[in-house]
Amino acid sequence: MRTFTAPLVISVLALTAGACAAPPTAAIDAAETALATARTADAAQYAPEDLQEAETAMAALRAELQTQEEKFGLLRSYDKASELAAETTRMSDAAEQQATAERERLREETAEMLAAARAALEESKLLLTEAPRGKGTEADLAALANDLTLVEAALQSAEQEFGGEHYIGARNHAIHAKQTAMQVKAAIEQATQAVLPRE
Protein backbone atom coordinates (compact mmCIF):
# COMPACT_ATOMS: atom_id res chain seq x y z
CA MET A 1 0.00 0.00 0.00
CA ARG A 2 2.78 2.41 0.86
CA THR A 3 4.34 2.03 -2.60
CA PHE A 4 1.25 3.65 -4.16
CA THR A 5 0.96 6.57 -1.73
CA ALA A 6 3.46 8.94 -3.35
CA PRO A 7 2.24 8.45 -6.95
CA LEU A 8 -1.34 8.80 -5.76
CA VAL A 9 -0.60 12.09 -4.01
CA ILE A 10 1.24 13.36 -7.06
CA SER A 11 -1.66 12.41 -9.29
CA VAL A 12 -4.18 14.17 -7.05
CA LEU A 13 -2.04 17.30 -6.93
CA ALA A 14 -1.68 17.25 -10.70
CA LEU A 15 -5.43 16.92 -11.18
CA THR A 16 -6.04 19.68 -8.64
CA ALA A 17 -3.63 22.01 -10.38
CA GLY A 18 -5.20 21.27 -13.73
CA ALA A 19 -8.69 21.85 -12.38
CA CYS A 20 -7.92 25.41 -11.24
CA ALA A 21 -9.26 27.57 -14.04
CA ALA A 22 -7.40 30.74 -15.04
CA PRO A 23 -8.97 34.06 -16.06
CA PRO A 24 -9.14 34.65 -19.85
CA THR A 25 -6.43 37.30 -19.71
CA ALA A 26 -6.10 37.82 -23.46
CA ALA A 27 -9.87 38.25 -23.92
CA ILE A 28 -10.06 40.63 -20.97
CA ASP A 29 -7.18 42.73 -22.32
CA ALA A 30 -8.85 42.86 -25.73
CA ALA A 31 -12.12 44.02 -24.16
CA GLU A 32 -10.40 46.75 -22.17
CA THR A 33 -8.48 47.93 -25.23
CA ALA A 34 -11.63 48.01 -27.37
CA LEU A 35 -13.51 50.01 -24.75
CA ALA A 36 -10.65 52.48 -24.37
CA THR A 37 -10.53 52.90 -28.14
CA ALA A 38 -14.27 53.62 -28.25
CA ARG A 39 -13.89 56.28 -25.60
CA THR A 40 -10.98 57.84 -27.48
CA ALA A 41 -13.20 57.99 -30.57
CA ASP A 42 -15.57 60.27 -28.59
CA ALA A 43 -18.26 57.61 -28.41
CA ALA A 44 -19.57 59.32 -25.28
CA GLN A 45 -20.50 62.28 -27.47
CA TYR A 46 -21.31 60.71 -30.81
CA ALA A 47 -22.59 57.23 -29.82
CA PRO A 48 -23.59 57.48 -26.13
CA GLU A 49 -26.11 54.63 -26.18
CA ASP A 50 -23.69 52.23 -27.84
CA LEU A 51 -20.94 53.18 -25.41
CA GLN A 52 -23.28 52.71 -22.45
CA GLU A 53 -24.02 49.17 -23.60
CA ALA A 54 -20.30 48.43 -23.87
CA GLU A 55 -19.63 49.87 -20.42
CA THR A 56 -22.49 47.83 -18.96
CA ALA A 57 -20.98 44.70 -20.47
CA MET A 58 -17.59 45.62 -19.01
CA ALA A 59 -19.14 46.13 -15.58
CA ALA A 60 -20.75 42.70 -15.82
CA LEU A 61 -17.39 41.21 -16.84
CA ARG A 62 -15.62 42.73 -13.84
CA ALA A 63 -18.37 41.57 -11.50
CA GLU A 64 -18.11 38.04 -12.88
CA LEU A 65 -14.33 38.03 -12.45
CA GLN A 66 -14.74 39.16 -8.85
CA THR A 67 -17.32 36.45 -8.25
CA GLN A 68 -14.98 33.75 -9.53
CA GLU A 69 -12.04 35.19 -7.60
CA GLU A 70 -13.97 34.78 -4.35
CA LYS A 71 -14.64 31.09 -5.01
CA PHE A 72 -12.47 28.18 -3.97
CA GLY A 73 -9.94 27.45 -6.72
CA LEU A 74 -11.43 24.11 -7.79
CA LEU A 75 -14.88 25.69 -8.18
CA ARG A 76 -13.86 28.57 -10.41
CA SER A 77 -15.10 28.74 -13.98
CA TYR A 78 -14.36 31.53 -16.43
CA ASP A 79 -16.65 30.44 -19.25
CA LYS A 80 -19.10 33.25 -18.54
CA ALA A 81 -16.24 35.73 -18.17
CA SER A 82 -14.96 34.74 -21.60
CA GLU A 83 -18.41 35.30 -23.07
CA LEU A 84 -18.73 38.69 -21.37
CA ALA A 85 -15.26 39.71 -22.55
CA ALA A 86 -16.17 38.86 -26.13
CA GLU A 87 -19.47 40.73 -25.76
CA THR A 88 -17.69 43.79 -24.37
CA THR A 89 -15.23 43.78 -27.26
CA ARG A 90 -18.04 43.45 -29.80
CA MET A 91 -20.08 46.26 -28.26
CA SER A 92 -17.05 48.51 -27.89
CA ASP A 93 -16.13 48.00 -31.54
CA ALA A 94 -19.72 48.82 -32.52
CA ALA A 95 -19.61 52.00 -30.40
CA GLU A 96 -16.37 53.08 -32.02
CA GLN A 97 -17.72 52.48 -35.53
CA GLN A 98 -20.96 54.30 -34.76
CA ALA A 99 -19.07 57.24 -33.25
CA THR A 100 -16.78 57.49 -36.26
CA ALA A 101 -19.71 57.40 -38.69
CA GLU A 102 -21.75 59.93 -36.70
CA ARG A 103 -18.75 62.22 -36.35
CA GLU A 104 -18.21 62.26 -40.12
CA ARG A 105 -21.91 62.80 -40.81
CA LEU A 106 -21.99 65.70 -38.38
CA ARG A 107 -18.80 67.16 -39.86
CA GLU A 108 -20.36 67.25 -43.33
CA GLU A 109 -23.66 68.62 -42.04
CA THR A 110 -21.89 71.33 -40.05
CA ALA A 111 -19.73 72.33 -43.00
CA GLU A 112 -22.86 72.82 -45.09
CA MET A 113 -24.56 74.77 -42.31
CA LEU A 114 -21.54 77.05 -41.90
CA ALA A 115 -21.47 77.75 -45.63
CA ALA A 116 -25.20 78.54 -45.60
CA ALA A 117 -24.82 80.81 -42.57
CA ARG A 118 -21.87 82.63 -44.17
CA ALA A 119 -23.87 83.12 -47.39
CA ALA A 120 -26.86 84.48 -45.45
CA LEU A 121 -24.60 86.87 -43.55
CA GLU A 122 -22.92 88.20 -46.68
CA GLU A 123 -26.27 88.64 -48.40
CA SER A 124 -27.61 90.59 -45.43
CA LYS A 125 -24.49 92.77 -45.30
CA LEU A 126 -24.89 93.58 -48.99
CA LEU A 127 -28.55 94.47 -48.54
CA LEU A 128 -27.63 96.70 -45.65
CA THR A 129 -25.10 98.67 -47.70
CA GLU A 130 -27.67 99.11 -50.48
CA ALA A 131 -30.59 100.01 -48.22
CA PRO A 132 -31.82 103.55 -48.78
CA ARG A 133 -31.43 105.88 -45.86
CA GLY A 134 -34.34 108.02 -44.90
CA LYS A 135 -36.01 109.70 -42.01
CA GLY A 136 -36.92 107.17 -39.37
CA THR A 137 -34.74 104.36 -40.75
CA GLU A 138 -31.23 105.41 -39.73
CA ALA A 139 -31.62 104.13 -36.19
CA ASP A 140 -33.18 100.89 -37.38
CA LEU A 141 -30.45 100.25 -39.93
CA ALA A 142 -27.78 101.04 -37.37
CA ALA A 143 -29.32 98.49 -35.00
CA LEU A 144 -29.44 95.92 -37.79
CA ALA A 145 -25.80 96.61 -38.62
CA ASN A 146 -24.97 95.90 -34.99
CA ASP A 147 -26.93 92.66 -35.19
CA LEU A 148 -24.88 91.59 -38.19
CA THR A 149 -21.69 92.36 -36.30
CA LEU A 150 -22.84 89.97 -33.60
CA VAL A 151 -23.72 87.36 -36.22
CA GLU A 152 -20.25 87.75 -37.72
CA ALA A 153 -18.64 87.15 -34.33
CA ALA A 154 -20.86 84.13 -33.64
CA LEU A 155 -20.07 82.67 -37.04
CA GLN A 156 -16.34 83.14 -36.53
CA SER A 157 -16.61 81.29 -33.23
CA ALA A 158 -18.52 78.50 -34.96
CA GLU A 159 -15.84 78.25 -37.64
CA GLN A 160 -13.15 78.04 -34.97
CA GLU A 161 -15.07 75.27 -33.23
CA PHE A 162 -15.35 73.46 -36.54
CA GLY A 163 -11.60 73.77 -37.03
CA GLY A 164 -11.13 72.29 -33.58
CA GLU A 165 -13.44 69.39 -34.53
CA HIS A 166 -16.10 70.44 -32.01
CA TYR A 167 -18.84 69.74 -34.51
CA ILE A 168 -21.89 69.75 -32.25
CA GLY A 169 -21.17 73.19 -30.84
CA ALA A 170 -20.18 74.51 -34.26
CA ARG A 171 -23.40 73.25 -35.81
CA ASN A 172 -25.58 74.78 -33.10
CA HIS A 173 -23.85 78.16 -33.39
CA ALA A 174 -24.03 78.02 -37.18
CA ILE A 175 -27.77 77.34 -37.05
CA HIS A 176 -28.29 80.29 -34.72
CA ALA A 177 -26.09 82.54 -36.86
CA LYS A 178 -28.00 81.66 -40.02
CA GLN A 179 -31.38 82.21 -38.37
CA THR A 180 -30.30 85.61 -37.04
CA ALA A 181 -28.86 86.62 -40.41
CA MET A 182 -32.12 85.70 -42.13
CA GLN A 183 -34.09 87.69 -39.56
CA VAL A 184 -31.86 90.71 -40.15
CA LYS A 185 -32.27 90.30 -43.90
CA ALA A 186 -36.05 90.33 -43.54
CA ALA A 187 -35.87 93.43 -41.32
CA ILE A 188 -33.63 95.23 -43.83
CA GLU A 189 -36.04 94.45 -46.64
CA GLN A 190 -38.91 95.74 -44.51
CA ALA A 191 -37.02 98.93 -43.69
CA THR A 192 -36.16 99.41 -47.36
CA GLN A 193 -39.78 99.08 -48.38
CA ALA A 194 -40.72 101.69 -45.80
CA VAL A 195 -38.67 104.44 -47.51
CA LEU A 196 -39.23 103.50 -51.13
CA PRO A 197 -41.55 105.84 -53.01
CA ARG A 198 -44.98 104.42 -53.54
CA GLU A 199 -46.30 104.20 -57.07
Summary of the structure (lengths in Angstrom):
residues: 199
radius of gyration: 32.8
end to end distance: 127.5
largest distance: 127.5
contacts: 586
relative contact order: 0.10
helix: 85%
strand: 0%
